[in-house]
């Protein structure tokens, strides 16, 4: 199969026969990581030789790129993105059978569409995985969600290898910041500001935390690398910070930063069937030059001051 992926010499501007700009298609533009990535890369690329456009899914509001009847990502004009960034996701902590079906439909459905599009055009791909896919062998699969993410990666990676195109996958850990979500850090922000009681486990489980903007920066850098012809082939990186901490110690850090005690009832709820008490190694490297810039204490203090009107 002919590879139609654009290969550019480093340092050269992108020159196209029709003088149109190559497009980056984005799945998940309204999600937490996706919305921040979309906003930040649009600002950075406003005067560049690339355009970033959202990809719509069936049943949702149509976007610049959508999925045609053949299951290929294309615009109304027949344009196929030169690079697809997949930040879409579907996750439920304790899924019902209906929610499991939804996860299967979204995660595997998007992977199949990306695979179809690679076969059609040879486009490059950037995706996101979860570190739960790489838990110790005796615990695999960690969950149906992690199993689906592994299957999705396998579908895309095998197609990329067969077509000789570029594929980068980033393994994500825990994150905070961005849109309001029902995560522990969101609850911690609320109880610090309002004093509202939060029920919790004993708090021995650990998180490896990175601000969502720092994650976005890694994806944006990889877009530039691929579109500039500097990265090629199949690669997997992990976006792991140096900030691994238990829930109890995280709360202590937040209380010191904000000067206020959190109203948390430790031990009021049991641990889930599977919790992470010791972080494992995935075996992947961190991207060269990537380092989180936002410190948790600075973030939580700013959020606290904003909530109480300081």
ChimeraX commands (.cxc) that place a marker at each C-alpha (Angstrom):
marker #1 position 0.00,0.00,0.00 radius 0.5
marker #1 position 1.31,3.42,-0.90 radius 0.5
marker #1 position 2.05,5.54,2.14 radius 0.5
marker #1 position 0.63,9.01,1.60 radius 0.5
marker #1 position 1.93,10.33,4.91 radius 0.5
marker #1 position 3.73,13.63,4.49 radius 0.5
marker #1 position 7.48,13.45,5.05 radius 0.5
marker #1 position 9.14,16.84,5.57 radius 0.5
marker #1 position 12.75,17.75,6.04 radius 0.5
marker #1 position 13.39,19.29,9.47 radius 0.5
marker #1 position 13.42,23.06,9.31 radius 0.5
marker #1 position 11.57,23.28,6.01 radius 0.5
marker #1 position 8.15,24.81,5.57 radius 0.5
marker #1 position 5.33,22.59,4.35 radius 0.5
marker #1 position 4.67,23.17,0.65 radius 0.5
marker #1 position 1.63,21.56,-0.94 radius 0.5
marker #1 position 0.71,21.43,-4.58 radius 0.5
marker #1 position -2.71,23.00,-4.02 radius 0.5
marker #1 position -1.38,25.48,-1.45 radius 0.5
marker #1 position -3.77,24.12,1.16 radius 0.5
marker #1 position -2.72,23.41,4.70 radius 0.5
marker #1 position -2.58,19.78,5.90 radius 0.5
marker #1 position -5.04,19.07,8.68 radius 0.5
marker #1 position -4.76,17.38,12.04 radius 0.5
marker #1 position -8.00,15.61,12.97 radius 0.5
marker #1 position -8.93,15.40,16.66 radius 0.5
marker #1 position -11.19,12.85,18.30 radius 0.5
marker #1 position -12.41,13.95,21.74 radius 0.5
marker #1 position -12.27,17.72,21.32 radius 0.5
marker #1 position -14.90,18.30,24.04 radius 0.5
marker #1 position -13.37,16.02,26.69 radius 0.5
marker #1 position -11.07,17.16,29.48 radius 0.5
marker #1 position -7.69,16.51,27.88 radius 0.5
marker #1 position -9.03,16.97,24.37 radius 0.5
marker #1 position -10.52,20.42,25.01 radius 0.5
marker #1 position -7.29,21.72,26.54 radius 0.5
marker #1 position -5.21,20.20,23.75 radius 0.5
marker #1 position -7.55,21.75,21.16 radius 0.5
marker #1 position -7.39,25.19,22.74 radius 0.5
marker #1 position -3.63,25.20,23.25 radius 0.5
marker #1 position -2.64,23.81,19.86 radius 0.5
marker #1 position -5.01,26.19,18.04 radius 0.5
marker #1 position -3.23,29.11,19.71 radius 0.5
marker #1 position 0.18,27.75,18.81 radius 0.5
marker #1 position -0.75,26.86,15.25 radius 0.5
marker #1 position -2.67,30.04,14.40 radius 0.5
marker #1 position 0.14,31.20,12.13 radius 0.5
marker #1 position 1.57,27.81,11.21 radius 0.5
marker #1 position 1.26,25.55,8.20 radius 0.5
marker #1 position -1.21,23.14,9.84 radius 0.5
marker #1 position -4.87,23.25,10.80 radius 0.5
marker #1 position -6.45,21.35,13.69 radius 0.5
marker #1 position -10.04,20.24,13.12 radius 0.5
marker #1 position -12.45,18.26,15.29 radius 0.5
marker #1 position -13.72,14.85,14.21 radius 0.5
marker #1 position -17.41,14.19,14.77 radius 0.5
marker #1 position -18.94,10.83,15.70 radius 0.5
marker #1 position -22.25,9.41,14.45 radius 0.5
marker #1 position -25.15,10.78,16.46 radius 0.5
marker #1 position -23.18,13.82,17.61 radius 0.5
marker #1 position -22.99,17.33,16.19 radius 0.5
marker #1 position -21.23,17.22,12.79 radius 0.5
marker #1 position -17.70,18.65,12.73 radius 0.5
marker #1 position -15.23,19.57,9.98 radius 0.5
marker #1 position -14.23,15.91,9.78 radius 0.5
marker #1 position -16.83,13.16,10.14 radius 0.5
marker #1 position -17.10,9.42,9.56 radius 0.5
marker #1 position -18.47,8.47,6.14 radius 0.5
marker #1 position -20.50,5.41,5.19 radius 0.5
marker #1 position -17.32,3.42,4.58 radius 0.5
marker #1 position -16.15,4.12,8.13 radius 0.5
marker #1 position -13.41,6.53,7.01 radius 0.5
marker #1 position -12.70,9.96,8.49 radius 0.5
marker #1 position -13.18,12.63,5.84 radius 0.5
marker #1 position -14.47,16.16,5.27 radius 0.5
marker #1 position -17.35,17.10,2.96 radius 0.5
marker #1 position -14.71,17.97,0.36 radius 0.5
marker #1 position -13.17,14.51,0.63 radius 0.5
marker #1 position -10.13,15.62,2.63 radius 0.5
marker #1 position -8.60,13.07,5.01 radius 0.5
marker #1 position -6.49,14.34,7.93 radius 0.5
marker #1 position -2.76,13.82,7.59 radius 0.5
marker #1 position -2.56,13.10,11.32 radius 0.5
marker #1 position -5.27,11.83,13.68 radius 0.5
marker #1 position -5.03,12.51,17.43 radius 0.5
marker #1 position -7.38,10.27,19.40 radius 0.5
marker #1 position -8.23,11.70,22.82 radius 0.5
marker #1 position -11.76,10.31,22.91 radius 0.5
marker #1 position -12.64,7.95,25.73 radius 0.5
marker #1 position -15.45,6.17,27.53 radius 0.5
marker #1 position -14.93,5.12,31.14 radius 0.5
marker #1 position -17.17,4.10,34.04 radius 0.5
marker #1 position -15.64,3.16,37.45 radius 0.5
marker #1 position -18.11,0.36,38.20 radius 0.5
marker #1 position -19.85,-0.18,34.88 radius 0.5
marker #1 position -23.24,-1.78,34.39 radius 0.5
marker #1 position -23.71,-4.15,31.42 radius 0.5
marker #1 position -25.15,-1.23,29.43 radius 0.5
marker #1 position -22.15,0.95,30.28 radius 0.5
marker #1 position -19.75,-1.84,29.31 radius 0.5
marker #1 position -21.50,-2.01,25.94 radius 0.5
marker #1 position -21.08,1.75,25.57 radius 0.5
marker #1 position -17.36,1.52,26.36 radius 0.5
marker #1 position -16.96,-1.27,23.82 radius 0.5
marker #1 position -18.83,0.69,21.17 radius 0.5
marker #1 position -16.85,3.90,21.67 radius 0.5
marker #1 position -13.33,2.59,22.33 radius 0.5
marker #1 position -13.29,-0.20,19.74 radius 0.5
marker #1 position -15.50,1.70,17.29 radius 0.5
marker #1 position -13.10,4.64,17.14 radius 0.5
marker #1 position -10.14,2.27,16.77 radius 0.5
marker #1 position -11.79,0.54,13.79 radius 0.5
marker #1 position -12.53,3.89,12.12 radius 0.5
marker #1 position -8.94,5.02,12.61 radius 0.5
marker #1 position -7.74,1.70,11.19 radius 0.5
marker #1 position -9.97,2.14,8.13 radius 0.5
marker #1 position -8.63,5.64,7.61 radius 0.5
marker #1 position -5.01,4.49,7.84 radius 0.5
marker #1 position -5.67,1.90,5.12 radius 0.5
marker #1 position -7.31,4.56,2.96 radius 0.5
marker #1 position -4.68,7.29,3.27 radius 0.5
marker #1 position -1.64,6.17,5.27 radius 0.5
marker #1 position -2.23,8.95,7.81 radius 0.5
marker #1 position -0.22,9.15,11.04 radius 0.5
marker #1 position -1.79,8.49,14.46 radius 0.5
marker #1 position -1.33,9.66,18.07 radius 0.5
marker #1 position -3.37,7.96,20.81 radius 0.5
marker #1 position -3.63,7.71,24.60 radius 0.5
marker #1 position -3.57,4.54,26.71 radius 0.5
marker #1 position -3.80,3.88,30.44 radius 0.5
marker #1 position -1.15,2.48,32.76 radius 0.5
marker #1 position -3.69,-0.11,33.94 radius 0.5
marker #1 position -3.01,-1.91,30.65 radius 0.5
marker #1 position 0.50,-2.61,31.92 radius 0.5
marker #1 position -0.23,-3.82,35.44 radius 0.5
marker #1 position 1.64,-6.92,36.68 radius 0.5
marker #1 position 0.80,-10.01,34.63 radius 0.5
marker #1 position -1.00,-11.76,37.48 radius 0.5
marker #1 position -3.56,-8.91,37.62 radius 0.5
marker #1 position -4.31,-8.71,33.89 radius 0.5
marker #1 position -6.71,-7.67,32.67 radius 0.5
marker #1 position -7.06,-5.05,35.38 radius 0.5
marker #1 position -10.58,-4.23,34.19 radius 0.5
marker #1 position -12.78,-4.46,31.13 radius 0.5
marker #1 position -11.84,-0.85,30.43 radius 0.5
marker #1 position -8.09,-1.58,30.37 radius 0.5
marker #1 position -8.75,-4.65,28.24 radius 0.5
marker #1 position -10.67,-2.56,25.71 radius 0.5
marker #1 position -7.90,0.05,25.61 radius 0.5
marker #1 position -5.36,-2.71,24.90 radius 0.5
marker #1 position -7.51,-4.13,22.10 radius 0.5
marker #1 position -7.93,-0.65,20.59 radius 0.5
marker #1 position -4.19,-0.05,20.63 radius 0.5
marker #1 position -3.58,-3.45,19.04 radius 0.5
marker #1 position -6.03,-2.71,16.22 radius 0.5
marker #1 position -4.40,0.62,15.38 radius 0.5
marker #1 position -0.81,-0.52,15.86 radius 0.5
marker #1 position -1.17,-3.59,13.64 radius 0.5
marker #1 position -2.70,-1.48,10.87 radius 0.5
marker #1 position -0.01,1.19,11.18 radius 0.5
marker #1 position 2.72,-1.46,10.93 radius 0.5
marker #1 position 1.08,-3.08,7.91 radius 0.5
marker #1 position 0.74,0.29,6.15 radius 0.5
marker #1 position 4.16,1.61,7.16 radius 0.5
marker #1 position 2.85,4.75,8.79 radius 0.5
marker #1 position 3.63,6.60,12.04 radius 0.5
marker #1 position 1.95,5.66,15.30 radius 0.5
marker #1 position 2.66,7.16,18.74 radius 0.5
marker #1 position 0.88,6.01,21.89 radius 0.5
marker #1 position 1.13,7.83,25.23 radius 0.5
marker #1 position 0.50,5.87,28.44 radius 0.5
marker #1 position -1.34,8.11,30.91 radius 0.5
marker #1 position -1.51,7.91,34.70 radius 0.5
marker #1 position -3.75,10.05,36.95 radius 0.5
marker #1 position -4.37,13.69,36.14 radius 0.5
marker #1 position -6.01,16.75,37.65 radius 0.5
marker #1 position -7.14,20.17,36.44 radius 0.5
marker #1 position -9.27,21.17,33.48 radius 0.5
marker #1 position -12.99,20.56,33.45 radius 0.5
marker #1 position -14.85,19.73,36.70 radius 0.5
marker #1 position -15.03,15.98,37.17 radius 0.5
marker #1 position -16.00,13.61,39.94 radius 0.5
marker #1 position -12.41,12.78,40.91 radius 0.5
marker #1 position -10.68,12.87,44.27 radius 0.5
marker #1 position -8.86,16.15,43.59 radius 0.5
marker #1 position -12.17,17.79,42.65 radius 0.5
marker #1 position -13.71,16.62,45.93 radius 0.5
marker #1 position -10.63,17.82,47.80 radius 0.5
marker #1 position -10.93,21.29,46.25 radius 0.5
marker #1 position -14.58,21.44,47.31 radius 0.5
marker #1 position -14.13,20.37,50.91 radius 0.5
marker #1 position -11.25,22.79,51.42 radius 0.5
marker #1 position -13.34,25.70,50.14 radius 0.5
marker #1 position -16.72,24.84,51.64 radius 0.5
marker #1 position -16.03,22.47,54.53 radius 0.5
marker #1 position -18.38,19.92,53.00 radius 0.5
marker #1 position -17.87,16.43,54.41 radius 0.5
marker #1 position -16.22,13.92,52.07 radius 0.5
marker #1 position -16.30,10.20,52.76 radius 0.5
marker #1 position -13.20,8.26,51.77 radius 0.5
marker #1 position -11.36,4.97,52.18 radius 0.5
marker #1 position -8.43,4.73,54.60 radius 0.5
marker #1 position -6.46,6.61,51.92 radius 0.5
marker #1 position -3.51,4.28,51.43 radius 0.5
marker #1 position -3.93,3.96,47.66 radius 0.5
marker #1 position -1.47,5.94,45.52 radius 0.5
marker #1 position -1.78,8.25,42.54 radius 0.5
marker #1 position 0.79,9.47,40.03 radius 0.5
marker #1 position -0.51,12.94,39.31 radius 0.5
marker #1 position 0.12,15.25,36.36 radius 0.5
marker #1 position -1.77,18.41,35.47 radius 0.5
marker #1 position -3.79,17.97,32.29 radius 0.5
marker #1 position -2.02,20.94,30.65 radius 0.5
marker #1 position 1.33,19.18,31.05 radius 0.5
marker #1 position -0.13,16.10,29.38 radius 0.5
marker #1 position -1.46,18.26,26.57 radius 0.5
marker #1 position 2.02,19.71,26.02 radius 0.5
marker #1 position 3.41,16.24,25.29 radius 0.5
marker #1 position 0.75,15.58,22.65 radius 0.5
marker #1 position 1.29,18.99,21.05 radius 0.5
marker #1 position 5.04,18.41,20.88 radius 0.5
marker #1 position 4.47,15.06,19.18 radius 0.5
marker #1 position 2.16,16.67,16.61 radius 0.5
marker #1 position 4.94,19.07,15.67 radius 0.5
marker #1 position 7.46,16.23,15.53 radius 0.5
marker #1 position 5.36,14.07,13.22 radius 0.5
marker #1 position 4.10,16.88,10.99 radius 0.5
marker #1 position 7.66,18.15,10.72 radius 0.5
marker #1 position 8.99,14.74,9.70 radius 0.5
marker #1 position 11.19,14.39,12.79 radius 0.5
marker #1 position 9.49,11.32,14.28 radius 0.5
marker #1 position 8.62,8.20,12.34 radius 0.5
marker #1 position 7.69,4.60,13.03 radius 0.5
marker #1 position 5.90,2.98,15.97 radius 0.5
marker #1 position 6.54,4.40,19.46 radius 0.5
marker #1 position 5.05,4.14,22.95 radius 0.5
marker #1 position 5.95,6.61,25.72 radius 0.5
marker #1 position 4.68,6.98,29.26 radius 0.5
marker #1 position 3.68,10.36,30.69 radius 0.5
marker #1 position 4.66,9.66,34.27 radius 0.5
marker #1 position 5.53,12.47,36.67 radius 0.5
marker #1 position 7.74,12.40,39.75 radius 0.5
marker #1 position 4.67,13.08,41.90 radius 0.5
marker #1 position 3.49,9.70,43.24 radius 0.5
marker #1 position 1.61,10.06,46.51 radius 0.5
marker #1 position -1.02,8.41,48.72 radius 0.5
marker #1 position -4.43,10.03,49.15 radius 0.5
marker #1 position -3.71,10.81,52.82 radius 0.5
marker #1 position -0.40,12.52,52.02 radius 0.5
marker #1 position -2.01,14.39,49.13 radius 0.5
marker #1 position -4.59,15.84,51.51 radius 0.5
marker #1 position -1.83,16.92,53.92 radius 0.5
marker #1 position -0.04,18.75,51.10 radius 0.5
marker #1 position -3.28,20.47,50.09 radius 0.5
marker #1 position -4.09,21.49,53.67 radius 0.5
marker #1 position -0.63,23.03,54.14 radius 0.5
marker #1 position -0.85,24.87,50.80 radius 0.5
marker #1 position -4.31,26.28,51.56 radius 0.5
marker #1 position -3.95,26.79,55.30 radius 0.5
marker #1 position -7.20,24.97,55.99 radius 0.5
marker #1 position -8.16,21.48,57.10 radius 0.5
marker #1 position -10.16,19.25,54.77 radius 0.5
marker #1 position -13.31,17.65,56.17 radius 0.5
marker #1 position -12.61,14.05,55.17 radius 0.5
marker #1 position -14.04,11.02,56.96 radius 0.5
marker #1 position -11.30,8.45,56.48 radius 0.5
marker #1 position -12.37,4.80,56.45 radius 0.5
marker #1 position -16.07,5.47,55.90 radius 0.5
marker #1 position -16.12,3.58,52.60 radius 0.5
marker #1 position -14.33,0.33,51.71 radius 0.5
marker #1 position -11.59,-0.06,49.16 radius 0.5
marker #1 position -12.66,-1.20,45.72 radius 0.5
marker #1 position -11.88,-4.74,44.60 radius 0.5
marker #1 position -8.76,-3.42,42.89 radius 0.5
marker #1 position -6.75,-0.46,44.16 radius 0.5
marker #1 position -3.21,0.67,43.46 radius 0.5
marker #1 position -1.13,0.68,46.66 radius 0.5
marker #1 position 2.24,0.47,44.92 radius 0.5
marker #1 position 2.89,1.87,41.45 radius 0.5
marker #1 position 4.34,-0.55,38.92 radius 0.5
marker #1 position 6.73,0.08,36.03 radius 0.5
marker #1 position 5.38,-0.01,32.48 radius 0.5
marker #1 position 8.80,-0.41,30.87 radius 0.5
marker #1 position 8.34,2.62,28.61 radius 0.5
marker #1 position 10.44,5.79,28.50 radius 0.5
marker #1 position 9.28,9.35,29.03 radius 0.5
marker #1 position 9.52,11.53,25.88 radius 0.5
marker #1 position 12.83,13.36,25.62 radius 0.5
marker #1 position 12.44,16.92,26.88 radius 0.5
marker #1 position 9.03,16.42,28.52 radius 0.5
marker #1 position 8.76,17.49,32.15 radius 0.5
marker #1 position 5.63,18.58,34.04 radius 0.5
marker #1 position 5.69,22.30,34.85 radius 0.5
marker #1 position 2.69,22.71,37.15 radius 0.5
marker #1 position 3.12,21.86,40.85 radius 0.5
marker #1 position 0.14,20.44,42.72 radius 0.5
marker #1 position 0.53,22.76,45.73 radius 0.5
marker #1 position 0.51,25.85,43.50 radius 0.5
marker #1 position -2.53,24.57,41.62 radius 0.5
marker #1 position -4.60,23.68,44.69 radius 0.5
marker #1 position -3.81,26.97,46.42 radius 0.5
marker #1 position -4.94,28.99,43.39 radius 0.5
marker #1 position -8.14,26.96,43.10 radius 0.5
marker #1 position -8.84,27.38,46.80 radius 0.5
marker #1 position -8.29,31.15,46.71 radius 0.5
marker #1 position -10.53,31.48,43.67 radius 0.5
marker #1 position -13.34,29.49,45.29 radius 0.5
marker #1 position -13.32,31.58,48.47 radius 0.5
marker #1 position -12.93,34.85,46.56 radius 0.5
marker #1 position -9.40,35.87,47.51 radius 0.5
marker link #1:1,2 radius 0.2
marker link #1:2,3 radius 0.2
marker link #1:3,4 radius 0.2
marker link #1:4,5 radius 0.2
marker link #1:5,6 radius 0.2
marker link #1:6,7 radius 0.2
marker link #1:7,8 radius 0.2
marker link #1:8,9 radius 0.2
marker link #1:9,10 radius 0.2
marker link #1:10,11 radius 0.2
marker link #1:11,12 radius 0.2
marker link #1:12,13 radius 0.2
marker link #1:13,14 radius 0.2
marker link #1:14,15 radius 0.2
marker link #1:15,16 radius 0.2
marker link #1:16,17 radius 0.2
marker link #1:17,18 radius 0.2
marker link #1:18,19 radius 0.2
marker link #1:19,20 radius 0.2
marker link #1:20,21 radius 0.2
marker link #1:21,22 radius 0.2
marker link #1:22,23 radius 0.2
marker link #1:23,24 radius 0.2
marker link #1:24,25 radius 0.2
marker link #1:25,26 radius 0.2
marker link #1:26,27 radius 0.2
marker link #1:27,28 radius 0.2
marker link #1:28,29 radius 0.2
marker link #1:29,30 radius 0.2
marker link #1:30,31 radius 0.2
marker link #1:31,32 radius 0.2
marker link #1:32,33 radius 0.2
marker link #1:33,34 radius 0.2
marker link #1:34,35 radius 0.2
marker link #1:35,36 radius 0.2
marker link #1:36,37 radius 0.2
marker link #1:37,38 radius 0.2
marker link #1:38,39 radius 0.2
marker link #1:39,40 radius 0.2
marker link #1:40,41 radius 0.2
marker link #1:41,42 radius 0.2
marker link #1:42,43 radius 0.2
marker link #1:43,44 radius 0.2
marker link #1:44,45 radius 0.2
marker link #1:45,46 radius 0.2
marker link #1:46,47 radius 0.2
marker link #1:47,48 radius 0.2
marker link #1:48,49 radius 0.2
marker link #1:49,50 radius 0.2
marker link #1:50,51 radius 0.2
marker link #1:51,52 radius 0.2
marker link #1:52,53 radius 0.2
marker link #1:53,54 radius 0.2
marker link #1:54,55 radius 0.2
marker link #1:55,56 radius 0.2
marker link #1:56,57 radius 0.2
marker link #1:57,58 radius 0.2
marker link #1:58,59 radius 0.2
marker link #1:59,60 radius 0.2
marker link #1:60,61 radius 0.2
marker link #1:61,62 radius 0.2
marker link #1:62,63 radius 0.2
marker link #1:63,64 radius 0.2
marker link #1:64,65 radius 0.2
marker link #1:65,66 radius 0.2
marker link #1:66,67 radius 0.2
marker link #1:67,68 radius 0.2
marker link #1:68,69 radius 0.2
marker link #1:69,70 radius 0.2
marker link #1:70,71 radius 0.2
marker link #1:71,72 radius 0.2
marker link #1:72,73 radius 0.2
marker link #1:73,74 radius 0.2
marker link #1:74,75 radius 0.2
marker link #1:75,76 radius 0.2
marker link #1:76,77 radius 0.2
marker link #1:77,78 radius 0.2
marker link #1:78,79 radius 0.2
marker link #1:79,80 radius 0.2
marker link #1:80,81 radius 0.2
marker link #1:81,82 radius 0.2
marker link #1:82,83 radius 0.2
marker link #1:83,84 radius 0.2
marker link #1:84,85 radius 0.2
marker link #1:85,86 radius 0.2
marker link #1:86,87 radius 0.2
marker link #1:87,88 radius 0.2
marker link #1:88,89 radius 0.2
marker link #1:89,90 radius 0.2
marker link #1:90,91 radius 0.2
marker link #1:91,92 radius 0.2
marker link #1:92,93 radius 0.2
marker link #1:93,94 radius 0.2
marker link #1:94,95 radius 0.2
marker link #1:95,96 radius 0.2
marker link #1:96,97 radius 0.2
marker link #1:97,98 radius 0.2
marker link #1:98,99 radius 0.2
marker link #1:99,100 radius 0.2
marker link #1:100,101 radius 0.2
marker link #1:101,102 radius 0.2
marker link #1:102,103 radius 0.2
marker link #1:103,104 radius 0.2
marker link #1:104,105 radius 0.2
marker link #1:105,106 radius 0.2
marker link #1:106,107 radius 0.2
marker link #1:107,108 radius 0.2
marker link #1:108,109 radius 0.2
marker link #1:109,110 radius 0.2
marker link #1:110,111 radius 0.2
marker link #1:111,112 radius 0.2
marker link #1:112,113 radius 0.2
marker link #1:113,114 radius 0.2
marker link #1:114,115 radius 0.2
marker link #1:115,116 radius 0.2
marker link #1:116,117 radius 0.2
marker link #1:117,118 radius 0.2
marker link #1:118,119 radius 0.2
marker link #1:119,120 radius 0.2
marker link #1:120,121 radius 0.2
marker link #1:121,122 radius 0.2
marker link #1:122,123 radius 0.2
marker link #1:123,124 radius 0.2
marker link #1:124,125 radius 0.2
marker link #1:125,126 radius 0.2
marker link #1:126,127 radius 0.2
marker link #1:127,128 radius 0.2
marker link #1:128,129 radius 0.2
marker link #1:129,130 radius 0.2
marker link #1:130,131 radius 0.2
marker link #1:131,132 radius 0.2
marker link #1:132,133 radius 0.2
marker link #1:133,134 radius 0.2
marker link #1:134,135 radius 0.2
marker link #1:135,136 radius 0.2
marker link #1:136,137 radius 0.2
marker link #1:137,138 radius 0.2
marker link #1:138,139 radius 0.2
marker link #1:139,140 radius 0.2
marker link #1:140,141 radius 0.2
marker link #1:141,142 radius 0.2
marker link #1:142,143 radius 0.2
marker link #1:143,144 radius 0.2
marker link #1:144,145 radius 0.2
marker link #1:145,146 radius 0.2
marker link #1:146,147 radius 0.2
marker link #1:147,148 radius 0.2
marker link #1:148,149 radius 0.2
marker link #1:149,150 radius 0.2
marker link #1:150,151 radius 0.2
marker link #1:151,152 radius 0.2
marker link #1:152,153 radius 0.2
marker link #1:153,154 radius 0.2
marker link #1:154,155 radius 0.2
marker link #1:155,156 radius 0.2
marker link #1:156,157 radius 0.2
marker link #1:157,158 radius 0.2
marker link #1:158,159 radius 0.2
marker link #1:159,160 radius 0.2
marker link #1:160,161 radius 0.2
marker link #1:161,162 radius 0.2
marker link #1:162,163 radius 0.2
marker link #1:163,164 radius 0.2
marker link #1:164,165 radius 0.2
marker link #1:165,166 radius 0.2
marker link #1:166,167 radius 0.2
marker link #1:167,168 radius 0.2
marker link #1:168,169 radius 0.2
marker link #1:169,170 radius 0.2
marker link #1:170,171 radius 0.2
marker link #1:171,172 radius 0.2
marker link #1:172,173 radius 0.2
marker link #1:173,174 radius 0.2
marker link #1:174,175 radius 0.2
marker link #1:175,176 radius 0.2
marker link #1:176,177 radius 0.2
marker link #1:177,178 radius 0.2
marker link #1:178,179 radius 0.2
marker link #1:179,180 radius 0.2
marker link #1:180,181 radius 0.2
marker link #1:181,182 radius 0.2
marker link #1:182,183 radius 0.2
marker link #1:183,184 radius 0.2
marker link #1:184,185 radius 0.2
marker link #1:185,186 radius 0.2
marker link #1:186,187 radius 0.2
marker link #1:187,188 radius 0.2
marker link #1:188,189 radius 0.2
marker link #1:189,190 radius 0.2
marker link #1:190,191 radius 0.2
marker link #1:191,192 radius 0.2
marker link #1:192,193 radius 0.2
marker link #1:193,194 radius 0.2
marker link #1:194,195 radius 0.2
marker link #1:195,196 radius 0.2
marker link #1:196,197 radius 0.2
marker link #1:197,198 radius 0.2
marker link #1:198,199 radius 0.2
marker link #1:199,200 radius 0.2
marker link #1:200,201 radius 0.2
marker link #1:201,202 radius 0.2
marker link #1:202,203 radius 0.2
marker link #1:203,204 radius 0.2
marker link #1:204,205 radius 0.2
marker link #1:205,206 radius 0.2
marker link #1:206,207 radius 0.2
marker link #1:207,208 radius 0.2
marker link #1:208,209 radius 0.2
marker link #1:209,210 radius 0.2
marker link #1:210,211 radius 0.2
marker link #1:211,212 radius 0.2
marker link #1:212,213 radius 0.2
marker link #1:213,214 radius 0.2
marker link #1:214,215 radius 0.2
marker link #1:215,216 radius 0.2
marker link #1:216,217 radius 0.2
marker link #1:217,218 radius 0.2
marker link #1:218,219 radius 0.2
marker link #1:219,220 radius 0.2
marker link #1:220,221 radius 0.2
marker link #1:221,222 radius 0.2
marker link #1:222,223 radius 0.2
marker link #1:223,224 radius 0.2
marker link #1:224,225 radius 0.2
marker link #1:225,226 radius 0.2
marker link #1:226,227 radius 0.2
marker link #1:227,228 radius 0.2
marker link #1:228,229 radius 0.2
marker link #1:229,230 radius 0.2
marker link #1:230,231 radius 0.2
marker link #1:231,232 radius 0.2
marker link #1:232,233 radius 0.2
marker link #1:233,234 radius 0.2
marker link #1:234,235 radius 0.2
marker link #1:235,236 radius 0.2
marker link #1:236,237 radius 0.2
marker link #1:237,238 radius 0.2
marker link #1:238,239 radius 0.2
marker link #1:239,240 radius 0.2
marker link #1:240,241 radius 0.2
marker link #1:241,242 radius 0.2
marker link #1:242,243 radius 0.2
marker link #1:243,244 radius 0.2
marker link #1:244,245 radius 0.2
marker link #1:245,246 radius 0.2
marker link #1:246,247 radius 0.2
marker link #1:247,248 radius 0.2
marker link #1:248,249 radius 0.2
marker link #1:249,250 radius 0.2
marker link #1:250,251 radius 0.2
marker link #1:251,252 radius 0.2
marker link #1:252,253 radius 0.2
marker link #1:253,254 radius 0.2
marker link #1:254,255 radius 0.2
marker link #1:255,256 radius 0.2
marker link #1:256,257 radius 0.2
marker link #1:257,258 radius 0.2
marker link #1:258,259 radius 0.2
marker link #1:259,260 radius 0.2
marker link #1:260,261 radius 0.2
marker link #1:261,262 radius 0.2
marker link #1:262,263 radius 0.2
marker link #1:263,264 radius 0.2
marker link #1:264,265 radius 0.2
marker link #1:265,266 radius 0.2
marker link #1:266,267 radius 0.2
marker link #1:267,268 radius 0.2
marker link #1:268,269 radius 0.2
marker link #1:269,270 radius 0.2
marker link #1:270,271 radius 0.2
marker link #1:271,272 radius 0.2
marker link #1:272,273 radius 0.2
marker link #1:273,274 radius 0.2
marker link #1:274,275 radius 0.2
marker link #1:275,276 radius 0.2
marker link #1:276,277 radius 0.2
marker link #1:277,278 radius 0.2
marker link #1:278,279 radius 0.2
marker link #1:279,280 radius 0.2
marker link #1:280,281 radius 0.2
marker link #1:281,282 radius 0.2
marker link #1:282,283 radius 0.2
marker link #1:283,284 radius 0.2
marker link #1:284,285 radius 0.2
marker link #1:285,286 radius 0.2
marker link #1:286,287 radius 0.2
marker link #1:287,288 radius 0.2
marker link #1:288,289 radius 0.2
marker link #1:289,290 radius 0.2
marker link #1:290,291 radius 0.2
marker link #1:291,292 radius 0.2
marker link #1:292,293 radius 0.2
marker link #1:293,294 radius 0.2
marker link #1:294,295 radius 0.2
marker link #1:295,296 radius 0.2
marker link #1:296,297 radius 0.2
marker link #1:297,298 radius 0.2
marker link #1:298,299 radius 0.2
marker link #1:299,300 radius 0.2
marker link #1:300,301 radius 0.2
marker link #1:301,302 radius 0.2
marker link #1:302,303 radius 0.2
marker link #1:303,304 radius 0.2
marker link #1:304,305 radius 0.2
marker link #1:305,306 radius 0.2
marker link #1:306,307 radius 0.2
marker link #1:307,308 radius 0.2
marker link #1:308,309 radius 0.2
marker link #1:309,310 radius 0.2
view
